[in-house]
Every structure is written in structure tokens, then in C-alpha cells.
Amino acid sequence: MDLEFSGEIWEWRGPAPYHFVTVPEEESLSLRESPAGASYGWGMLPVRARIGSTEWSTSLWPKDGGYVVPLKDAVRKPLRLGPGDAVTIQVTTVDQPNGRRQRKAAARRPSPPPARPGGRKRPQVTDEQLTIVPANKATWQDLEAIFGSSGDPSRCWCQRYKMLPRETWASVGPEQLAARLREQTACGHPESKATSGLVAYLDDEPVGWCAVDPRPANPRLLRNVPVPWVGRTEDKNDNSVWAVTCLVTRAGFRRRGISRSLARAAVDLARRRGAGALEAYPHLTEPSHLGTASMFAAAGMAEVSRPTKNRVVMRIDF
């Protein structure tokens, strides 16, 4: 079976970082209907994969009822690909006879990524405890404190959906990405009429960030991400539709409800700035920089589309 699909690279950090591309639901369904004899243990499917002229052997890992393609560093690094980059992958399933050699191969395979632990419940903060301001009224040093010096936020600087074609985190570099965010937010310029997000403070300490701006200001969202558009007739260039594309909570303050307050503040900001609607595109199965459906529902948004069983489009019209 030969398949071709596009998706974004994402990272899971276990004992070592692993990088994956999620196989779309329709293609995953086709793969699940492949002969059972072609599968290794744990439901893993041996395939030949190709990105451009680079080809390698691997196995698709089962996840959330579908599959993901693991990208080993020997493939990913020469192509200068990292988390957030959009790629087109071709895969060809490889029929494997049952036998001792395949069972041994399966035993050497690493386990699929485990579910992320929920962790200890932390005291929740209220809207009244937070001060949330447009980012141009915050200092750049405050935003730097939120994004930190390690992890995805400090590599991406909220540019995942704003990068140009063929740009990657590696090709641009964190310093240039940070400079772009600084310009987009107009941090330290309270008189500015435009910014690209919100900053939350708890007891005068910067603790959270929310990217909210007109949807067309995110070209990669328009170009490479199918979730907002599947099954809908939307004008991608409609500046009256805004989008929440990133939520970051500062290390040490996570799982305390700060993103929920930021989601509500994003609705208020979009309304005040004259938006006709605000959208968000959260995952249903795991936490991510896109927030959760429940936090956007609590902010007054409603589900308008479910392009895959793991993603929803939330929206409020003003």
C-alpha cells in the first residue's frame, strides 16, 4: 500500500526526545485495514518512508486509534527539520512473513510514547488574581521570562504559524525568531495600536502568554494546516476572523488555570478590537500549545467543526 500525506512534526520528550508526524485519520483507517500479517508486535506497521529524495525503513507506531511516523535524527537533522515544520511524507507498507526474525525485531523496538502524567493538583488562580494586558503594554523582559531558556517555547518563540515557506526553527534560529516576536508584539510600546497577543501577571510576576491576532497574520496556518478548513467554506484572507494559535504558561506556574483566564481575555480582546469572530483549534486527546476545548467553551466559544476525531474548531461570533 502506498500513501502520501502532509503533517507537522511534533516532539515527545522521554528519556530522549522523539520526533513524529501524525498520520491523518483517513490514511490511518486505510492502514488499519492492512493485512494483520504485516504488523509487528503492539500493532506497529513496517514501512518504507520518504521525504523528498530521502528514504528510510521504519515502523508506524499506533497512537490514539491511528498511527504516527517516527523521524529518527539521522533523517531529520540533515533535512534541518524540527518541531512545527510541515512535511510531506510518502509511506509504503512492507509485507513481513510471520516468524522468529520479526518477533525479535519487534522486541528491540522502543515502546510507544506513554500518556503524559496528570501530576499533582495545584491550587487554581482566579481571573481576579491575574492582571492580563495586551503584549505591547508588557516589557520584552517579561515575555522572555515566560518563554524561558529551554523547551519548545524558547525555540519557537510563537512563530510556528508565522514562518515563511521552507523556513524551519533550525534554519532561522531562536534569536531571529525572538526578534520577530518582539516586533509583532510591540512590547514596551504602550501607545502602539497593534500587538499579537496577551501577557498575564500573577502578583506582578509574568506567568502566561496567549497569541491572538487576525487569522491571516498566520500564513503557515493558512498554507500548511488543514484543521481550520476541512469541511468548511471559509475565506482564508478574511481579516475579521481572529485566531488563538498559542498558549504558553511559565515554568513553575503550570496547571493552575492561567490558560483558561487567557482564553477568556482573548475573547474580550478580539471583541474590543473589532473582530467579527474568534477561533481556536485545540487537541482533544492531549494538552498542547493550542489549549483545550473545555477552556474555550468556558470562554463562550462553541464547537463548529470536528475535522478529525482528535481536533476541534471552536468559535465565537461577535
NUTOR-838535 format. One line per field, with one value per residue (C-alpha): x, y, z. Coordinates in Angstrom, 3 decimals. Example, Ala and Ser with C-alpha at 12.3 -4.5 7.8 and 13.67 -1.06 7.14 Angstrom:
c1: 12.300 | 13.670
c2: -4.500 | -1.060
c3: 7.800 | 7.140
//
This chain:
c1: 0.000 | 1.342 | 0.203 | 1.188 | 0.179 | 1.312 | 1.605 | 3.549 | 6.494 | 5.917 | 8.210 | 7.774 | 10.406 | 11.025 | 14.483 | 15.462 | 13.459 | 11.460 | 10.007 | 6.859 | 4.410 | 0.796 | -0.791 | -4.152 | -7.304 | -8.318 | -4.871 | -4.770 | -8.076 | -6.614 | -3.582 | -5.714 | -7.337 | -3.921 | -3.366 | -2.715 | 0.357 | 2.093 | 2.148 | 4.865 | 4.017 | 1.997 | 0.267 | 3.350 | 3.451 | 6.777 | 7.044 | 9.433 | 9.148 | 10.325 | 10.625 | 11.765 | 14.739 | 15.473 | 14.186 | 14.458 | 12.913 | 10.848 | 7.626 | 4.481 | 3.578 | -0.065 | -1.417 | -4.960 | -6.522 | -4.296 | -0.594 | 2.440 | 5.625 | 8.807 | 11.520 | 14.968 | 17.650 | 19.681 | 16.807 | 15.556 | 18.787 | 20.311 | 16.992 | 17.096 | 13.629 | 12.298 | 9.069 | 6.453 | 7.795 | 5.321 | 6.435 | 5.006 | 5.724 | 5.267 | 4.979 | 4.846 | 3.793 | 6.133 | 4.641 | 6.510 | 6.090 | 5.391 | 8.419 | 11.146 | 13.131 | 10.177 | 9.402 | 12.986 | 12.813 | 9.655 | 11.304 | 14.039 | 11.584 | 11.054 | 7.661 | 5.183 | 5.080 | 3.138 | 0.303 | 1.513 | 1.020 | -1.539 | 0.707 | -0.267 | -3.228 | -2.105 | -4.055 | -6.031 | -5.803 | -8.856 | -9.374 | -9.343 | -5.860 | -4.430 | -3.659 | -3.839 | -2.677 | -2.045 | 1.570 | 2.582 | 1.934 | 4.340 | 8.113 | 10.168 | 11.972 | 8.624 | 7.905 | 11.400 | 10.755 | 7.574 | 9.195 | 12.233 | 15.570 | 14.715 | 11.922 | 9.769 | 8.706 | 12.321 | 12.988 | 9.757 | 9.028 | 5.433 | 6.485 | 5.204 | 2.368 | 4.137 | 7.237 | 7.699 | 7.837 | 10.934 | 11.809 | 12.386 | 13.315 | 16.836 | 17.245 | 16.083 | 17.351 | 15.886 | 17.459 | 15.822 | 12.518 | 12.598 | 13.296 | 10.245 | 8.030 | 9.359 | 8.432 | 4.997 | 4.081 | 5.482 | 6.489 | 7.391 | 5.345 | 2.032 | 0.995 | 1.069 | -2.294 | -1.390 | 0.056 | -0.084 | -1.110 | -1.682 | 0.549 | -0.717 | 0.717 | 0.262 | 1.389 | 3.323 | 5.154 | 4.807 | 3.273 | 1.455 | 1.213 | -1.624 | -1.200 | -4.373 | -4.492 | -6.190 | -6.157 | -4.427 | -1.477 | -0.535 | 0.453 | 1.502 | -1.903 | -3.449 | -0.941 | 0.014 | -2.565 | -5.799 | -7.650 | -9.327 | -10.570 | -11.751 | -15.472 | -15.890 | -16.256 | -14.018 | -12.320 | -8.722 | -7.985 | -10.830 | -9.097 | -12.235 | -11.724 | -9.132 | -7.432 | -5.819 | -2.743 | -0.549 | -0.739 | 2.389 | 2.465 | 5.737 | 7.501 | 6.522 | 3.017 | 1.513 | -1.730 | -3.176 | -5.806 | -3.813 | -4.537 | -8.276 | -8.123 | -6.081 | -8.684 | -11.405 | -9.204 | -8.571 | -12.313 | -12.561 | -9.569 | -10.848 | -14.272 | -12.799 | -10.522 | -13.445 | -13.107 | -16.140 | -15.257 | -12.574 | -11.472 | -9.243 | -8.092 | -7.407 | -6.485 | -8.951 | -6.589 | -3.568 | -2.545 | -0.655 | 0.177 | -3.284 | -5.204 | -8.214 | -11.785 | -13.106 | -11.191 | -12.519 | -16.052 | -15.764 | -14.807 | -18.065 | -16.852 | -18.668 | -17.562 | -18.292 | -16.250 | -14.500 | -12.084 | -10.559 | -11.573 | -8.711 | -9.164 | -11.990 | -12.586 | -14.002 | -15.551 | -17.448 | -19.077 | -19.442
c2: 0.000 | 3.441 | 6.587 | 10.258 | 12.860 | 16.098 | 16.973 | 18.873 | 17.462 | 17.240 | 16.262 | 13.885 | 14.053 | 10.796 | 9.572 | 11.142 | 13.342 | 11.569 | 13.323 | 12.235 | 13.156 | 12.106 | 10.079 | 11.694 | 9.862 | 8.725 | 7.289 | 5.654 | 3.948 | 2.552 | 1.282 | -0.388 | -2.382 | -3.698 | -7.468 | -8.412 | -10.401 | -7.157 | -5.921 | -6.233 | -6.548 | -3.721 | -3.106 | -1.463 | -1.449 | -1.801 | 0.705 | 2.386 | 6.153 | 9.003 | 12.782 | 14.235 | 12.140 | 10.820 | 7.274 | 5.004 | 1.950 | 2.382 | 1.273 | 3.288 | 3.477 | 3.159 | 6.200 | 7.346 | 4.857 | 5.963 | 5.980 | 8.240 | 8.192 | 8.355 | 10.585 | 9.462 | 12.110 | 10.565 | 11.517 | 14.701 | 16.595 | 16.530 | 17.912 | 20.614 | 19.697 | 20.337 | 20.561 | 22.687 | 22.128 | 20.916 | 17.952 | 15.707 | 12.017 | 9.009 | 5.603 | 2.132 | -0.763 | -3.744 | -7.226 | -9.291 | -13.061 | -14.222 | -15.756 | -15.650 | -12.880 | -10.474 | -11.271 | -10.446 | -7.228 | -6.269 | -6.936 | -4.451 | -1.666 | 1.065 | 1.339 | 3.880 | 7.185 | 6.809 | 9.104 | 12.228 | 12.093 | 14.422 | 15.307 | 16.655 | 19.001 | 22.588 | 25.495 | 27.274 | 31.006 | 33.148 | 35.855 | 38.393 | 37.312 | 37.833 | 41.021 | 40.449 | 43.135 | 43.445 | 42.465 | 45.958 | 47.094 | 44.458 | 44.605 | 42.360 | 41.069 | 39.865 | 37.931 | 36.436 | 35.221 | 33.433 | 31.709 | 30.675 | 29.370 | 25.710 | 23.679 | 24.337 | 27.922 | 29.116 | 27.518 | 28.531 | 31.977 | 31.626 | 31.647 | 28.158 | 29.537 | 32.691 | 31.294 | 31.572 | 28.623 | 26.436 | 28.127 | 25.893 | 26.522 | 25.382 | 27.483 | 30.708 | 30.186 | 31.218 | 34.683 | 35.717 | 34.108 | 36.011 | 39.253 | 38.630 | 38.086 | 41.251 | 43.228 | 41.589 | 42.254 | 45.809 | 45.057 | 48.183 | 50.452 | 51.015 | 53.603 | 51.009 | 50.299 | 46.719 | 43.699 | 39.935 | 38.667 | 38.965 | 38.696 | 37.509 | 38.566 | 36.971 | 39.194 | 41.321 | 38.226 | 37.454 | 33.971 | 33.448 | 34.296 | 33.959 | 34.590 | 36.166 | 38.151 | 38.148 | 34.665 | 35.769 | 37.004 | 33.313 | 32.273 | 28.746 | 28.181 | 29.129 | 27.211 | 24.003 | 23.221 | 21.615 | 21.598 | 25.044 | 24.380 | 20.762 | 20.606 | 24.391 | 27.201 | 29.853 | 32.833 | 32.351 | 36.040 | 37.347 | 39.691 | 39.967 | 36.389 | 36.189 | 33.080 | 31.864 | 29.978 | 29.586 | 29.486 | 29.388 | 29.180 | 29.930 | 27.002 | 26.813 | 28.180 | 25.462 | 23.537 | 26.392 | 27.652 | 30.541 | 29.493 | 29.440 | 33.059 | 33.946 | 32.299 | 34.490 | 37.555 | 36.651 | 36.716 | 40.155 | 41.498 | 40.274 | 41.780 | 45.137 | 45.292 | 44.870 | 41.213 | 39.562 | 36.162 | 34.347 | 30.749 | 28.195 | 24.726 | 22.591 | 18.921 | 16.643 | 13.886 | 15.640 | 19.073 | 21.286 | 24.876 | 25.102 | 24.833 | 22.626 | 22.586 | 22.980 | 26.202 | 27.769 | 26.563 | 28.245 | 31.437 | 31.338 | 29.586 | 26.675 | 23.727 | 24.381 | 21.623 | 18.351 | 17.811 | 14.741 | 12.761 | 14.390 | 18.033 | 20.555 | 24.075 | 26.331 | 29.682 | 32.675 | 35.254 | 38.834
c3: 0.000 | -0.983 | 0.829 | 0.744 | 3.320 | 4.940 | 8.609 | 11.246 | 13.159 | 16.910 | 19.726 | 22.665 | 25.395 | 27.203 | 28.239 | 24.899 | 22.518 | 19.826 | 16.782 | 14.960 | 12.220 | 12.793 | 10.002 | 9.063 | 10.092 | 6.596 | 5.867 | 9.313 | 8.546 | 5.331 | 7.224 | 9.896 | 7.112 | 6.019 | 6.415 | 10.043 | 8.969 | 8.008 | 11.587 | 14.213 | 17.876 | 19.512 | 16.164 | 14.655 | 10.845 | 8.988 | 6.128 | 3.751 | 4.265 | 2.077 | 2.409 | -0.908 | -2.014 | 1.491 | 2.051 | 5.087 | 6.770 | 9.911 | 11.589 | 12.188 | 15.878 | 16.977 | 18.843 | 19.727 | 17.319 | 14.441 | 13.615 | 13.849 | 11.784 | 13.911 | 12.450 | 13.542 | 13.891 | 11.054 | 8.730 | 10.383 | 11.100 | 7.577 | 6.296 | 9.022 | 10.226 | 13.715 | 15.718 | 13.984 | 10.476 | 7.858 | 5.742 | 3.043 | 3.610 | 1.345 | 3.003 | 1.512 | 3.724 | 3.797 | 3.987 | 6.568 | 6.943 | 10.469 | 12.076 | 14.637 | 12.939 | 13.043 | 16.677 | 17.619 | 15.658 | 17.496 | 20.841 | 20.027 | 19.220 | 21.849 | 23.461 | 22.079 | 23.998 | 27.245 | 28.189 | 29.923 | 33.665 | 35.127 | 38.058 | 41.457 | 41.530 | 42.044 | 43.547 | 40.846 | 40.284 | 39.545 | 36.962 | 39.784 | 40.864 | 37.386 | 35.531 | 31.776 | 29.355 | 25.608 | 24.987 | 23.860 | 27.446 | 28.780 | 28.682 | 26.462 | 29.553 | 30.922 | 27.737 | 27.779 | 31.335 | 30.206 | 27.230 | 29.260 | 28.037 | 27.337 | 25.785 | 22.729 | 23.608 | 23.681 | 20.280 | 18.546 | 20.051 | 18.836 | 15.181 | 14.305 | 12.177 | 11.010 | 9.305 | 5.547 | 3.121 | 3.601 | 6.882 | 9.913 | 13.525 | 12.669 | 9.520 | 11.172 | 14.712 | 18.073 | 18.142 | 14.875 | 15.875 | 19.166 | 17.304 | 15.130 | 18.160 | 19.763 | 16.655 | 16.348 | 19.974 | 20.096 | 23.685 | 25.623 | 23.360 | 25.169 | 22.596 | 19.789 | 18.164 | 17.275 | 19.035 | 18.586 | 21.996 | 25.717 | 28.785 | 32.183 | 35.557 | 38.973 | 41.855 | 39.328 | 38.065 | 34.302 | 34.072 | 30.763 | 27.077 | 24.560 | 20.831 | 19.445 | 16.226 | 12.796 | 11.292 | 8.028 | 10.129 | 10.452 | 6.905 | 7.811 | 9.414 | 6.082 | 3.993 | 5.799 | 8.480 | 7.192 | 10.541 | 10.240 | 6.728 | 6.467 | 5.690 | 5.885 | 3.363 | 4.902 | 3.295 | 4.413 | 3.823 | 5.997 | 8.450 | 10.565 | 11.804 | 14.572 | 15.945 | 19.161 | 17.973 | 21.047 | 24.836 | 26.999 | 30.791 | 32.519 | 34.186 | 37.844 | 37.242 | 35.040 | 35.639 | 37.695 | 35.241 | 33.787 | 30.195 | 30.953 | 32.050 | 28.981 | 26.728 | 28.243 | 27.867 | 24.217 | 23.548 | 25.163 | 23.229 | 19.860 | 20.559 | 21.624 | 18.585 | 16.190 | 15.196 | 13.645 | 15.124 | 17.102 | 16.530 | 18.273 | 17.191 | 20.279 | 20.559 | 22.342 | 23.463 | 24.941 | 26.228 | 23.799 | 22.950 | 21.330 | 24.609 | 25.340 | 24.096 | 27.648 | 28.303 | 25.113 | 25.874 | 29.282 | 27.434 | 25.457 | 22.314 | 20.699 | 18.601 | 14.917 | 13.288 | 14.117 | 11.204 | 12.892 | 15.943 | 17.873 | 16.811 | 17.014 | 15.766 | 18.480 | 17.512 | 18.806 | 16.531 | 17.701
//
